Amino acid sequence: MDEGLLRAFKALADASRLRIVGLLVERPLSVTELADALGLSPGTVVHHLKRLEGAGLVEARPRHPYVEYALRLERLQQIGRDLGRAATQAEPSAVLPGPDGRPRPAFEAKVLRSFFEGGRLASIPAQEKKRRVVLRYLAETVFEAERVYPEKEVNQRLAVLHPDVASLRRHLVDEGFMTRAAGEYRRAPEERWPR
């Protein structure tokens, strides 16, 4: 997360500072004008303005005999763009889209984000519900329907994603995502996969 974005949100995380921003949307104001409008002491207003200024949200402008403060609208626009960028970065590749290319349901997407790092499986989930989401993803993406795989190839394909291929292979079979017969593996028909 961008440090400037976090600093801006920390600066805005105060009711008085939000009220100051609201007043400055209309026009630049001096400390005295802000203090009168908010019912706060000038010292308190200066404290809040310094926090907003430090986050780049307001700027001081000399106006004889005072200094007035103005809202930096371009900074607010930049925050909006940064938020949009942060949202897309937080959910890489629509969080591993489903086999039909559409986004996955929220729970599945969250599980896959939690357990995959850089395209590799960081750990095998202990919780059955989460493990099934990961196993479904592996069955969909690693193995083709109607194809027979010798155990060696199953191991090779799984080893690219996680070192414990024996556990993954066993879970895929035990949970019903794959079948095993005479040392050969097949992806089970999707209608038989657990939900």
N, CA and C atoms as an extended XYZ file, in Angstrom:
585
Properties=species:S:1:pos:R:3:atomname:S:1:resname:S:1:resid:I:1 pbc="F F F"
N         0.857       -1.179        0.000 N   MET     1
C         0.000        0.000        0.000 CA  MET     1
C         0.895        1.231        0.000 C   MET     1
N         0.531        2.225       -0.770 N   ASP     2
C         1.279        3.464       -0.910 CA  ASP     2
C         1.270        4.252        0.401 C   ASP     2
N         2.461        4.686        0.853 N   GLU     3
C         2.584        5.420        2.117 CA  GLU     3
C         1.829        6.752        2.081 C   GLU     3
N         1.884        7.445        0.946 N   GLY     4
C         1.177        8.722        0.825 CA  GLY     4
C        -0.325        8.550        0.970 C   GLY     4
N        -0.836        7.450        0.433 N   LEU     5
C        -2.265        7.169        0.536 CA  LEU     5
C        -2.647        6.884        1.986 C   LEU     5
N        -1.832        6.113        2.668 N   LEU     6
C        -2.100        5.832        4.087 CA  LEU     6
C        -2.035        7.114        4.917 C   LEU     6
N        -1.055        7.970        4.641 N   ARG     7
C        -0.923        9.234        5.379 CA  ARG     7
C        -2.161       10.104        5.158 C   ARG     7
N        -2.668       10.141        3.925 N   ALA     8
C        -3.864       10.942        3.628 CA  ALA     8
C        -5.070       10.419        4.393 C   ALA     8
N        -5.219        9.100        4.452 N   PHE     9
C        -6.371        8.547        5.180 CA  PHE     9
C        -6.243        8.747        6.681 C   PHE     9
N        -5.027        8.681        7.196 N   LYS    10
C        -4.841        8.962        8.627 CA  LYS    10
C        -5.193       10.408        8.931 C   LYS    10
N        -4.811       11.310        8.015 N   ALA    11
C        -5.124       12.725        8.217 CA  ALA    11
C        -6.631       12.960        8.161 C   ALA    11
N        -7.328       12.217        7.348 N   LEU    12
C        -8.780       12.395        7.213 CA  LEU    12
C        -9.578       11.627        8.268 C   LEU    12
N        -8.903       10.823        9.062 N   ALA    13
C        -9.590        9.983       10.049 CA  ALA    13
C        -9.878       10.763       11.331 C   ALA    13
N       -10.436       11.933       11.190 N   ASP    14
C       -10.775       12.769       12.334 CA  ASP    14
C       -11.956       13.643       11.924 C   ASP    14
N       -12.981       13.735       12.775 N   ALA    15
C       -14.188       14.484       12.429 CA  ALA    15
C       -13.893       15.964       12.183 C   ALA    15
N       -13.030       16.567       13.010 N   SER    16
C       -12.730       17.997       12.822 CA  SER    16
C       -12.003       18.243       11.510 C   SER    16
N       -11.075       17.353       11.167 N   ARG    17
C       -10.348       17.533        9.908 CA  ARG    17
C       -11.275       17.333        8.709 C   ARG    17
N       -12.197       16.407        8.819 N   LEU    18
C       -13.173       16.233        7.731 CA  LEU    18
C       -14.046       17.478        7.582 C   LEU    18
N       -14.420       18.072        8.698 N   ARG    19
C       -15.219       19.304        8.629 CA  ARG    19
C       -14.409       20.429        7.995 C   ARG    19
N       -13.117       20.507        8.324 N   ILE    20
C       -12.251       21.527        7.700 CA  ILE    20
C       -12.207       21.318        6.190 C   ILE    20
N       -12.011       20.082        5.763 N   VAL    21
C       -11.987       19.787        4.328 CA  VAL    21
C       -13.315       20.200        3.688 C   VAL    21
N       -14.424       19.908        4.362 N   GLY    22
C       -15.734       20.296        3.844 CA  GLY    22
C       -15.881       21.792        3.671 C   GLY    22
N       -15.370       22.555        4.635 N   LEU    23
C       -15.435       24.012        4.518 CA  LEU    23
C       -14.516       24.539        3.415 C   LEU    23
N       -13.347       23.924        3.269 N   LEU    24
C       -12.392       24.403        2.264 CA  LEU    24
C       -12.798       24.032        0.841 C   LEU    24
N       -13.754       23.143        0.690 N   VAL    25
C       -14.244       22.813       -0.657 CA  VAL    25
C       -14.860       24.055       -1.287 C   VAL    25
N       -15.530       24.868       -0.472 N   GLU    26
C       -16.220       26.057       -0.993 CA  GLU    26
C       -15.256       27.165       -1.402 C   GLU    26
N       -14.260       27.445       -0.526 N   ARG    27
C       -13.301       28.519       -0.814 CA  ARG    27
C       -12.179       28.470        0.212 C   ARG    27
N       -11.029       29.081       -0.085 N   PRO    28
C        -9.950       29.162        0.899 CA  PRO    28
C       -10.393       29.983        2.111 C   PRO    28
N        -9.924       29.567        3.307 N   LEU    29
C       -10.289       30.254        4.549 CA  LEU    29
C        -9.067       30.416        5.441 C   LEU    29
N        -9.113       31.442        6.291 N   SER    30
C        -8.042       31.661        7.264 CA  SER    30
C        -8.300       30.803        8.499 C   SER    30
N        -7.300       30.735        9.364 N   VAL    31
C        -7.428       29.982       10.615 CA  VAL    31
C        -8.569       30.550       11.447 C   VAL    31
N        -8.650       31.865       11.516 N   THR    32
C        -9.702       32.517       12.310 CA  THR    32
C       -11.079       32.172       11.764 C   THR    32
N       -11.227       32.232       10.442 N   GLU    33
C       -12.524       31.904        9.835 CA  GLU    33
C       -12.904       30.454       10.099 C   GLU    33
N       -11.929       29.568        9.993 N   LEU    34
C       -12.196       28.147       10.262 CA  LEU    34
C       -12.548       27.933       11.730 C   LEU    34
N       -11.815       28.587       12.628 N   ALA    35
C       -12.078       28.437       14.055 CA  ALA    35
C       -13.489       28.907       14.391 C   ALA    35
N       -13.893       30.032       13.832 N   ASP    36
C       -15.243       30.557       14.083 CA  ASP    36
C       -16.308       29.608       13.542 C   ASP    36
N       -16.103       29.099       12.332 N   ALA    37
C       -17.092       28.210       11.708 CA  ALA    37
C       -17.213       26.868       12.449 C   ALA    37
N       -16.101       26.413       13.023 N   LEU    38
C       -16.102       25.097       13.676 CA  LEU    38
C       -16.314       25.171       15.179 C   LEU    38
N       -16.197       26.347       15.745 N   GLY    39
C       -16.307       26.462       17.190 CA  GLY    39
C       -15.106       25.858       17.902 C   GLY    39
N       -13.936       25.937       17.290 N   LEU    40
C       -12.701       25.411       17.865 CA  LEU    40
C       -11.735       26.561       18.117 C   LEU    40
N       -10.745       26.346       18.953 N   SER    41
C        -9.729       27.376       19.176 CA  SER    41
C        -8.822       27.458       17.952 C   SER    41
N        -8.230       28.618       17.685 N   PRO    42
C        -7.303       28.737       16.558 CA  PRO    42
C        -6.132       27.757       16.662 C   PRO    42
N        -5.653       27.501       17.878 N   GLY    43
C        -4.552       26.549       18.049 CA  GLY    43
C        -4.929       25.138       17.611 C   GLY    43
N        -6.149       24.743       17.934 N   THR    44
C        -6.630       23.412       17.521 CA  THR    44
C        -6.771       23.347       16.008 C   THR    44
N        -7.275       24.404       15.417 N   VAL    45
C        -7.425       24.447       13.958 CA  VAL    45
C        -6.053       24.364       13.285 C   VAL    45
N        -5.075       25.093       13.815 N   VAL    46
C        -3.719       25.053       13.250 CA  VAL    46
C        -3.169       23.629       13.322 C   VAL    46
N        -3.378       22.960       14.456 N   HIS    47
C        -2.927       21.564       14.602 CA  HIS    47
C        -3.528       20.687       13.496 C   HIS    47
N        -4.838       20.796       13.286 N   HIS    48
C        -5.502       19.978       12.260 CA  HIS    48
C        -5.030       20.358       10.859 C   HIS    48
N        -4.837       21.636       10.613 N   LEU    49
C        -4.362       22.072        9.295 CA  LEU    49
C        -2.955       21.540        9.013 C   LEU    49
N        -2.106       21.501       10.027 N   LYS    50
C        -0.750       20.960        9.834 CA  LYS    50
C        -0.810       19.487        9.452 C   LYS    50
N        -1.702       18.732       10.060 N   ARG    51
C        -1.859       17.316        9.687 CA  ARG    51
C        -2.338       17.177        8.244 C   ARG    51
N        -3.309       18.000        7.865 N   LEU    52
C        -3.820       17.961        6.485 CA  LEU    52
C        -2.759       18.431        5.491 C   LEU    52
N        -1.992       19.437        5.889 N   GLU    53
C        -0.929       19.942        5.023 CA  GLU    53
C         0.170       18.889        4.858 C   GLU    53
N         0.502       18.203        5.942 N   GLY    54
C         1.517       17.147        5.884 CA  GLY    54
C         1.121       16.007        4.957 C   GLY    54
N        -0.167       15.785        4.812 N   ALA    55
C        -0.661       14.741        3.912 CA  ALA    55
C        -0.870       15.272        2.500 C   ALA    55
N        -0.573       16.562        2.300 N   GLY    56
C        -0.698       17.143        0.964 CA  GLY    56
C        -2.118       17.491        0.571 C   GLY    56
N        -3.020       17.569        1.546 N   LEU    57
C        -4.428       17.810        1.238 CA  LEU    57
C        -4.800       19.294        1.217 C   LEU    57
N        -4.048       20.121        1.955 N   VAL    58
C        -4.292       21.565        1.937 CA  VAL    58
C        -2.956       22.275        1.745 C   VAL    58
N        -3.049       23.530        1.323 N   GLU    59
C        -1.843       24.341        1.193 CA  GLU    59
C        -2.113       25.727        1.766 C   GLU    59
N        -1.058       26.315        2.335 N   ALA    60
C        -1.152       27.663        2.906 CA  ALA    60
C        -0.857       28.680        1.808 C   ALA    60
N        -1.666       29.756        1.797 N   ARG    61
C        -1.471       30.835        0.831 CA  ARG    61
C        -1.489       32.159        1.594 C   ARG    61
N        -0.462       32.997        1.420 N   PRO    62
C        -0.482       34.292        2.116 CA  PRO    62
C        -1.598       35.190        1.568 C   PRO    62
N        -2.347       35.815        2.486 N   ARG    63
C        -3.377       36.812        2.134 CA  ARG    63
C        -3.351       37.850        3.240 C   ARG    63
N        -2.776       38.987        2.929 N   HIS    64
C        -2.545       40.014        3.953 CA  HIS    64
C        -3.836       40.363        4.673 C   HIS    64
N        -3.909       40.394        5.932 N   PRO    65
C        -2.863       40.199        6.938 CA  PRO    65
C        -2.802       38.756        7.460 C   PRO    65
N        -3.453       37.814        6.796 N   TYR    66
C        -3.517       36.433        7.268 CA  TYR    66
C        -2.837       35.480        6.296 C   TYR    66
N        -2.857       34.239        6.713 N   VAL    67
C        -2.535       33.129        5.810 CA  VAL    67
C        -3.827       32.349        5.683 C   VAL    67
N        -4.218       32.068        4.466 N   GLU    68
C        -5.428       31.253        4.308 CA  GLU    68
C        -5.043       29.885        3.782 C   GLU    68
N        -5.926       28.957        3.992 N   TYR    69
C        -5.674       27.574        3.590 CA  TYR    69
C        -6.671       27.177        2.505 C   TYR    69
N        -6.135       26.483        1.517 N   ALA    70
C        -6.964       26.041        0.389 CA  ALA    70
C        -6.835       24.535        0.237 C   ALA    70
N        -7.905       23.938       -0.190 N   LEU    71
C        -7.919       22.495       -0.445 CA  LEU    71
C        -7.186       22.206       -1.748 C   LEU    71
N        -6.364       21.176       -1.751 N   ARG    72
C        -5.652       20.776       -2.979 CA  ARG    72
C        -6.493       19.710       -3.683 C   ARG    72
N        -7.355       20.170       -4.573 N   LEU    73
C        -8.275       19.252       -5.266 CA  LEU    73
C        -7.533       18.221       -6.104 C   LEU    73
N        -6.397       18.610       -6.689 N   GLU    74
C        -5.643       17.649       -7.501 CA  GLU    74
C        -5.142       16.493       -6.639 C   GLU    74
N        -4.846       16.772       -5.346 N   ARG    75
C        -4.402       15.692       -4.446 CA  ARG    75
C        -5.562       14.740       -4.153 C   ARG    75
N        -6.755       15.276       -3.973 N   LEU    76
C        -7.925       14.410       -3.757 CA  LEU    76
C        -8.197       13.543       -4.987 C   LEU    76
N        -8.020       14.117       -6.169 N   GLN    77
C        -8.196       13.331       -7.392 CA  GLN    77
C        -7.147       12.225       -7.477 C   GLN    77
N        -5.913       12.547       -7.088 N   GLN    78
C        -4.844       11.550       -7.099 CA  GLN    78
C        -5.149       10.419       -6.120 C   GLN    78
N        -5.708       10.765       -4.966 N   ILE    79
C        -6.089        9.735       -3.991 CA  ILE    79
C        -7.115        8.789       -4.606 C   ILE    79
N        -8.073        9.354       -5.333 N   GLY    80
C        -9.069        8.512       -6.006 CA  GLY    80
C        -8.426        7.568       -7.008 C   GLY    80
N        -7.475        8.066       -7.792 N   ARG    81
C        -6.776        7.204       -8.759 CA  ARG    81
C        -5.958        6.132       -8.041 C   ARG    81
N        -5.284        6.535       -6.942 N   ASP    82
C        -4.481        5.571       -6.183 CA  ASP    82
C        -5.354        4.467       -5.588 C   ASP    82
N        -6.540        4.843       -5.127 N   LEU    83
C        -7.456        3.838       -4.582 CA  LEU    83
C        -7.875        2.843       -5.655 C   LEU    83
N        -8.167        3.343       -6.839 N   GLY    84
C        -8.524        2.454       -7.943 CA  GLY    84
C        -7.399        1.502       -8.289 C   GLY    84
N        -6.190        2.021       -8.310 N   ARG    85
C        -5.022        1.187       -8.600 CA  ARG    85
C        -4.794        0.168       -7.479 C   ARG    85
N        -4.952        0.596       -6.227 N   ALA    86
C        -4.759       -0.313       -5.088 CA  ALA    86
C        -5.781       -1.447       -5.130 C   ALA    86
N        -7.002       -1.134       -5.545 N   ALA    87
C        -8.033       -2.165       -5.611 CA  ALA    87
C        -7.688       -3.218       -6.648 C   ALA    87
N        -7.171       -2.805       -7.793 N   THR    88
C        -6.846       -3.786       -8.821 CA  THR    88
C        -5.600       -4.574       -8.464 C   THR    88
N        -4.659       -3.953       -7.741 N   GLN    89
C        -3.465       -4.673       -7.321 CA  GLN    89
C        -3.788       -5.656       -6.214 C   GLN    89
N        -4.757       -5.336       -5.370 N   ALA    90
C        -5.112       -6.220       -4.263 CA  ALA    90
C        -5.777       -7.489       -4.756 C   ALA    90
N        -6.340       -7.445       -5.941 N   GLU    91
C        -6.996       -8.617       -6.481 CA  GLU    91
C        -6.371       -8.970       -7.814 C   GLU    91
N        -5.192       -9.583       -7.784 N   PRO    92
C        -4.482       -9.869       -9.019 CA  PRO    92
C        -5.268      -10.786       -9.936 C   PRO    92
N        -5.265      -10.434      -11.207 N   SER    93
C        -5.905      -11.224      -12.252 CA  SER    93
C        -7.323      -11.627      -11.890 C   SER    93
N        -8.093      -10.689      -11.372 N   ALA    94
C        -9.459      -10.967      -10.923 CA  ALA    94
C        -9.441      -12.169      -10.008 C   ALA    94
N        -8.338      -12.332       -9.351 N   VAL    95
C        -8.157      -13.416       -8.401 CA  VAL    95
C        -8.367      -14.745       -9.083 C   VAL    95
N        -7.442      -15.075       -9.930 N   LEU    96
C        -7.449      -16.365      -10.596 CA  LEU    96
C        -8.849      -16.682      -11.133 C   LEU    96
N        -9.201      -16.168      -12.307 N   PRO    97
C       -10.558      -16.339      -12.821 CA  PRO    97
C       -10.935      -17.813      -12.955 C   PRO    97
N       -12.245      -18.044      -12.981 N   GLY    98
C       -12.756      -19.406      -13.120 CA  GLY    98
C       -12.456      -19.953      -14.502 C   GLY    98
N       -12.751      -21.231      -14.714 N   PRO    99
C       -12.440      -21.853      -16.002 CA  PRO    99
C       -13.187      -21.217      -17.176 C   PRO    99
N       -14.329      -20.572      -16.879 N   ASP   100
C       -15.084      -19.906      -17.940 CA  ASP   100
C       -14.626      -18.456      -18.138 C   ASP   100
N       -13.582      -18.034      -17.385 N   GLY   101
C       -13.050      -16.683      -17.519 CA  GLY   101
C       -13.728      -15.657      -16.642 C   GLY   101
N       -14.840      -16.020      -16.017 N   ARG   102
C       -15.544      -15.079      -15.148 CA  ARG   102
C       -14.922      -15.079      -13.758 C   ARG   102
N       -15.088      -13.968      -13.014 N   PRO   103
C       -14.540      -13.922      -11.656 CA  PRO   103
C       -15.159      -15.013      -10.784 C   PRO   103
N       -14.377      -15.499       -9.865 N   ARG   104
C       -14.844      -16.525       -8.942 CA  ARG   104
C       -15.714      -15.900       -7.860 C   ARG   104
N       -16.531      -16.717       -7.195 N   PRO   105
C       -17.283      -16.202       -6.043 CA  PRO   105
C       -16.313      -15.645       -5.001 C   PRO   105
N       -16.793      -14.713       -4.196 N   ALA   106
C       -15.932      -13.983       -3.249 CA  ALA   106
C       -15.155      -14.914       -2.316 C   ALA   106
N       -15.807      -15.939       -1.760 N   PHE   107
C       -15.102      -16.826       -0.826 CA  PHE   107
C       -13.961      -17.546       -1.524 C   PHE   107
N       -14.238      -18.096       -2.708 N   GLU   108
C       -13.184      -18.803       -3.452 CA  GLU   108
C       -12.034      -17.859       -3.781 C   GLU   108
N       -12.361      -16.657       -4.238 N   ALA   109
C       -11.323      -15.689       -4.588 CA  ALA   109
C       -10.459      -15.357       -3.380 C   ALA   109
N       -11.090      -15.183       -2.227 N   LYS   110
C       -10.345      -14.857       -1.011 CA  LYS   110
C        -9.425      -16.008       -0.608 C   LYS   110
N        -9.925      -17.234       -0.694 N   VAL   111
C        -9.104      -18.397       -0.340 CA  VAL   111
C        -7.904      -18.505       -1.270 C   VAL   111
N        -8.130      -18.352       -2.559 N   LEU   112
C        -7.035      -18.476       -3.520 CA  LEU   112
C        -6.004      -17.372       -3.326 C   LEU   112
N        -6.460      -16.148       -3.032 N   ARG   113
C        -5.520      -15.060       -2.742 CA  ARG   113
C        -4.688      -15.378       -1.505 C   ARG   113
N        -5.320      -16.009       -0.524 N   SER   114
C        -4.632      -16.304        0.738 CA  SER   114
C        -3.590      -17.403        0.597 C   SER   114
N        -3.850      -18.391       -0.261 N   PHE   115
C        -2.982      -19.559       -0.301 CA  PHE   115
C        -2.024      -19.591       -1.483 C   PHE   115
N        -2.205      -18.716       -2.473 N   PHE   116
C        -1.297      -18.680       -3.613 CA  PHE   116
C        -0.463      -17.410       -3.558 C   PHE   116
N         0.836      -17.560       -3.737 N   GLU   117
C         1.753      -16.424       -3.779 CA  GLU   117
C         2.639      -16.575       -5.007 C   GLU   117
N         2.584      -15.609       -5.883 N   GLY   118
C         3.414      -15.649       -7.084 CA  GLY   118
C         3.132      -16.861       -7.956 C   GLY   118
N         1.889      -17.297       -8.003 N   GLY   119
C         1.517      -18.435       -8.834 CA  GLY   119
C         1.788      -19.796       -8.204 C   GLY   119
N         2.359      -19.809       -7.000 N   ARG   120
C         2.649      -21.076       -6.314 CA  ARG   120
C         1.765      -21.209       -5.080 C   ARG   120
N         1.466      -22.440       -4.731 N   LEU   121
C         0.684      -22.732       -3.539 CA  LEU   121
C         1.593      -22.611       -2.326 C   LEU   121
N         1.313      -21.639       -1.454 N   ALA   122
C         2.168      -21.390       -0.286 CA  ALA   122
C         2.021      -22.502        0.745 C   ALA   122
N         0.798      -22.972        0.952 N   SER   123
C         0.560      -24.068        1.894 CA  SER   123
C        -0.761      -24.735        1.539 C   SER   123
N        -0.903      -25.962        1.975 N   ILE   124
C        -2.143      -26.706        1.748 CA  ILE   124
C        -3.077      -26.391        2.903 C   ILE   124
N        -4.268      -25.871        2.633 N   PRO   125
C        -5.174      -25.508        3.720 CA  PRO   125
C        -5.543      -26.716        4.584 C   PRO   125
N        -5.566      -26.512        5.888 N   ALA   126
C        -5.964      -27.577        6.811 CA  ALA   126
C        -7.489      -27.691        6.868 C   ALA   126
N        -8.175      -26.563        6.745 N   GLN   127
C        -9.636      -26.563        6.815 CA  GLN   127
C       -10.203      -27.160        5.524 C   GLN   127
N       -11.093      -28.130        5.673 N   GLU   128
C       -11.613      -28.867        4.524 CA  GLU   128
C       -12.254      -27.964        3.476 C   GLU   128
N       -13.052      -26.999        3.908 N   LYS   129
C       -13.750      -26.122        2.960 CA  LYS   129
C       -12.753      -25.335        2.099 C   LYS   129
N       -11.709      -24.824        2.737 N   LYS   130
C       -10.692      -24.060        1.998 CA  LYS   130
C        -9.840      -24.987        1.137 C   LYS   130
N        -9.542      -26.170        1.662 N   ARG   131
C        -8.730      -27.121        0.894 CA  ARG   131
C        -9.462      -27.513       -0.386 C   ARG   131
N       -10.771      -27.681       -0.306 N   ARG   132
C       -11.540      -28.034       -1.511 CA  ARG   132
C       -11.483      -26.936       -2.569 C   ARG   132
N       -11.477      -25.687       -2.148 N   VAL   133
C       -11.359      -24.585       -3.108 CA  VAL   133
C       -10.024      -24.683       -3.832 C   VAL   133
N        -8.953      -24.918       -3.088 N   VAL   134
C        -7.618      -25.034       -3.684 CA  VAL   134
C        -7.548      -26.255       -4.594 C   VAL   134
N        -8.101      -27.385       -4.145 N   LEU   135
C        -8.063      -28.607       -4.961 CA  LEU   135
C        -8.867      -28.439       -6.252 C   LEU   135
N       -10.009      -27.778       -6.151 N   ARG   136
C       -10.821      -27.511       -7.355 CA  ARG   136
C       -10.006      -26.680       -8.341 C   ARG   136
N        -9.335      -25.645       -7.836 N   TYR   137
C        -8.509      -24.800       -8.697 CA  TYR   137
C        -7.414      -25.621       -9.365 C   TYR   137
N        -6.750      -26.493       -8.605 N   LEU   138
C        -5.693      -27.330       -9.178 CA  LEU   138
C        -6.255      -28.264      -10.245 C   LEU   138
N        -7.400      -28.889       -9.947 N   ALA   139
C        -8.001      -29.803      -10.927 CA  ALA   139
C        -8.360      -29.061      -12.215 C   ALA   139
N        -8.877      -27.847      -12.086 N   GLU   140
C        -9.283      -27.055      -13.253 CA  GLU   140
C        -8.097      -26.601      -14.093 C   GLU   140
N        -7.011      -26.233      -13.431 N   THR   141
C        -5.925      -25.565      -14.142 CA  THR   141
C        -4.731      -26.454      -14.475 C   THR   141
N        -4.540      -27.522      -13.727 N   VAL   142
C        -3.354      -28.350      -13.919 CA  VAL   142
C        -3.637      -29.569      -14.795 C   VAL   142
N        -4.866      -30.055      -14.734 N   PHE   143
C        -5.194      -31.302      -15.435 CA  PHE   143
C        -6.328      -31.100      -16.433 C   PHE   143
N        -6.198      -31.774      -17.577 N   GLU   144
C        -7.217      -31.688      -18.620 CA  GLU   144
C        -8.231      -32.814      -18.447 C   GLU   144
N        -9.462      -32.529      -18.817 N   ALA   145
C       -10.502      -33.559      -18.784 CA  ALA   145
C       -10.201      -34.612      -19.844 C   ALA   145
N       -10.606      -35.825      -19.598 N   GLU   146
C       -10.491      -36.931      -20.562 CA  GLU   146
C        -9.052      -37.346      -20.852 C   GLU   146
N        -8.096      -36.909      -20.094 N   ARG   147
C        -6.711      -37.286      -20.341 CA  ARG   147
C        -6.225      -38.188      -19.220 C   ARG   147
N        -5.434      -39.175      -19.569 N   VAL   148
C        -4.853      -40.094      -18.589 CA  VAL   148
C        -3.436      -39.607      -18.265 C   VAL   148
N        -3.121      -39.570      -16.965 N   TYR   149
C        -1.814      -39.118      -16.507 CA  TYR   149
C        -1.124      -40.216      -15.709 C   TYR   149
N         0.099      -40.575      -16.076 N   PRO   150
C         0.856      -41.483      -15.208 CA  PRO   150
C         1.233      -40.735      -13.929 C   PRO   150
N         1.462      -41.469      -12.859 N   GLU   151
C         1.760      -40.838      -11.575 CA  GLU   151
C         2.951      -39.892      -11.652 C   GLU   151
N         3.948      -40.255      -12.437 N   LYS   152
C         5.138      -39.410      -12.568 CA  LYS   152
C         4.772      -38.036      -13.113 C   LYS   152
N         3.893      -37.985      -14.105 N   GLU   153
C         3.501      -36.694      -14.677 CA  GLU   153
C         2.636      -35.897      -13.701 C   GLU   153
N         1.778      -36.584      -12.961 N   VAL   154
C         0.979      -35.898      -11.938 CA  VAL   154
C         1.922      -35.218      -10.950 C   VAL   154
N         2.938      -35.972      -10.514 N   ASN   155
C         3.915      -35.423       -9.564 CA  ASN   155
C         4.646      -34.213      -10.151 C   ASN   155
N         5.055      -34.310      -11.406 N   GLN   156
C         5.778      -33.212      -12.048 CA  GLN   156
C         4.911      -31.956      -12.138 C   GLN   156
N         3.658      -32.140      -12.515 N   ARG   157
C         2.762      -30.991      -12.655 CA  ARG   157
C         2.497      -30.328      -11.298 C   ARG   157
N         2.301      -31.130      -10.275 N   LEU   158
C         2.031      -30.584       -8.948 CA  LEU   158
C         3.282      -29.971       -8.314 C   LEU   158
N         4.456      -30.533       -8.612 N   ALA   159
C         5.709      -30.035       -8.024 CA  ALA   159
C         6.003      -28.605       -8.452 C   ALA   159
N         5.490      -28.188       -9.602 N   VAL   160
C         5.672      -26.812      -10.057 CA  VAL   160
C         4.972      -25.844       -9.099 C   VAL   160
N         3.911      -26.323       -8.437 N   LEU   161
C         3.105      -25.461       -7.578 CA  LEU   161
C         3.387      -25.609       -6.086 C   LEU   161
N         3.823      -26.834       -5.663 N   HIS   162
C         4.038      -27.071       -4.233 CA  HIS   162
C         4.915      -28.312       -4.064 C   HIS   162
N         5.827      -28.309       -3.096 N   PRO   163
C         6.742      -29.448       -2.957 CA  PRO   163
C         6.099      -30.738       -2.431 C   PRO   163
N         4.992      -30.648       -1.696 N   ASP   164
C         4.370      -31.850       -1.121 CA  ASP   164
C         3.380      -32.450       -2.119 C   ASP   164
N         3.928      -33.051       -3.173 N   VAL   165
C         3.072      -33.598       -4.233 CA  VAL   165
C         2.283      -34.804       -3.758 C   VAL   165
N         2.835      -35.592       -2.835 N   ALA   166
C         2.132      -36.788       -2.359 CA  ALA   166
C         0.828      -36.395       -1.661 C   ALA   166
N         0.884      -35.362       -0.815 N   SER   167
C        -0.336      -34.923       -0.118 CA  SER   167
C        -1.353      -34.358       -1.098 C   SER   167
N        -0.883      -33.527       -2.020 N   LEU   168
C        -1.806      -32.954       -3.002 CA  LEU   168
C        -2.461      -34.043       -3.839 C   LEU   168
N        -1.659      -34.998       -4.289 N   ARG   169
C        -2.177      -36.088       -5.112 CA  ARG   169
C        -3.226      -36.891       -4.332 C   ARG   169
N        -2.912      -37.197       -3.079 N   ARG   170
C        -3.839      -37.963       -2.242 CA  ARG   170
C        -5.138      -37.184       -2.010 C   ARG   170
N        -5.017      -35.882       -1.699 N   HIS   171
C        -6.214      -35.059       -1.475 CA  HIS   171
C        -7.070      -34.976       -2.737 C   HIS   171
N        -6.434      -34.817       -3.890 N   LEU   172
C        -7.198      -34.734       -5.144 CA  LEU   172
C        -8.023      -35.998       -5.374 C   LEU   172
N        -7.449      -37.142       -5.055 N   VAL   173
C        -8.167      -38.414       -5.229 CA  VAL   173
C        -9.200      -38.589       -4.119 C   VAL   173
N        -8.794      -38.409       -2.872 N   ASP   174
C        -9.708      -38.628       -1.748 CA  ASP   174
C       -10.916      -37.697       -1.785 C   ASP   174
N       -10.730      -36.481       -2.246 N   GLU   175
C       -11.835      -35.513       -2.302 CA  GLU   175
C       -12.693      -35.667       -3.555 C   GLU   175
N       -12.272      -36.500       -4.490 N   GLY   176
C       -13.098      -36.772       -5.666 CA  GLY   176
C       -12.830      -35.896       -6.870 C   GLY   176
N       -11.723      -35.167       -6.882 N   PHE   177
C       -11.397      -34.337       -8.039 CA  PHE   177
C       -10.667      -35.141       -9.111 C   PHE   177
N       -10.027      -36.235       -8.702 N   MET   178
C        -9.336      -37.114       -9.639 CA  MET   178
C        -9.630      -38.558       -9.255 C   MET   178
N        -9.451      -39.439      -10.237 N   THR   179
C        -9.573      -40.876       -9.969 CA  THR   179
C        -8.217      -41.524      -10.212 C   THR   179
N        -7.994      -42.649       -9.536 N   ARG   180
C        -6.733      -43.366       -9.694 CA  ARG   180
C        -7.062      -44.832       -9.915 C   ARG   180
N        -6.426      -45.419      -10.913 N   ALA   181
C        -6.581      -46.855      -11.180 CA  ALA   181
C        -5.311      -47.346      -11.853 C   ALA   181
N        -4.706      -48.368      -11.284 N   ALA   182
C        -3.500      -48.998      -11.841 CA  ALA   182
C        -2.392      -47.977      -12.106 C   ALA   182
N        -2.196      -47.045      -11.172 N   GLY   183
C        -1.115      -46.071      -11.304 CA  GLY   183
C        -1.381      -44.971      -12.307 C   GLY   183
N        -2.606      -44.901      -12.833 N   GLU   184
C        -2.970      -43.847      -13.784 CA  GLU   184
C        -4.046      -42.956      -13.172 C   GLU   184
N        -3.954      -41.682      -13.487 N   TYR   185
C        -4.866      -40.691      -12.914 CA  TYR   185
C        -5.661      -40.020      -14.019 C   TYR   185
N        -6.891      -39.712      -13.704 N   ARG   186
C        -7.771      -38.939      -14.596 CA  ARG   186
C        -8.483      -37.886      -13.765 C   ARG   186
N        -8.766      -36.774      -14.413 N   ARG   187
C        -9.594      -35.775      -13.743 CA  ARG   187
C       -11.019      -36.304      -13.721 C   ARG   187
N       -11.645      -36.304      -12.554 N   ALA   188
C       -13.025      -36.792      -12.447 CA  ALA   188
C       -13.959      -35.800      -13.143 C   ALA   188
N       -15.104      -36.288      -13.637 N   PRO   189
C       -16.068      -35.373      -14.259 CA  PRO   189
C       -16.487      -34.283      -13.241 C   PRO   189
N       -16.568      -33.067      -13.702 N   GLU   190
C       -16.846      -31.924      -12.802 CA  GLU   190
C       -18.159      -32.083      -12.054 C   GLU   190
N       -19.143      -32.748      -12.662 N   GLU   191
C       -20.420      -32.902      -11.961 CA  GLU   191
C       -20.282      -33.790      -10.708 C   GLU   191
N       -19.196      -34.535      -10.610 N   ARG   192
C       -18.973      -35.388       -9.431 CA  ARG   192
C       -18.082      -34.707       -8.390 C   ARG   192
N       -17.549      -33.535       -8.708 N   TRP   193
C       -16.691      -32.828       -7.757 CA  TRP   193
C       -17.513      -32.350       -6.571 C   TRP   193
N       -16.915      -32.334       -5.379 N   PRO   194
C       -17.647      -31.811       -4.221 CA  PRO   194
C       -17.886      -30.307       -4.361 C   PRO   194
N       -18.950      -29.857       -3.793 N   ARG   195
C       -19.290      -28.426       -3.853 CA  ARG   195
C       -18.808      -27.739       -2.603 C   ARG   195
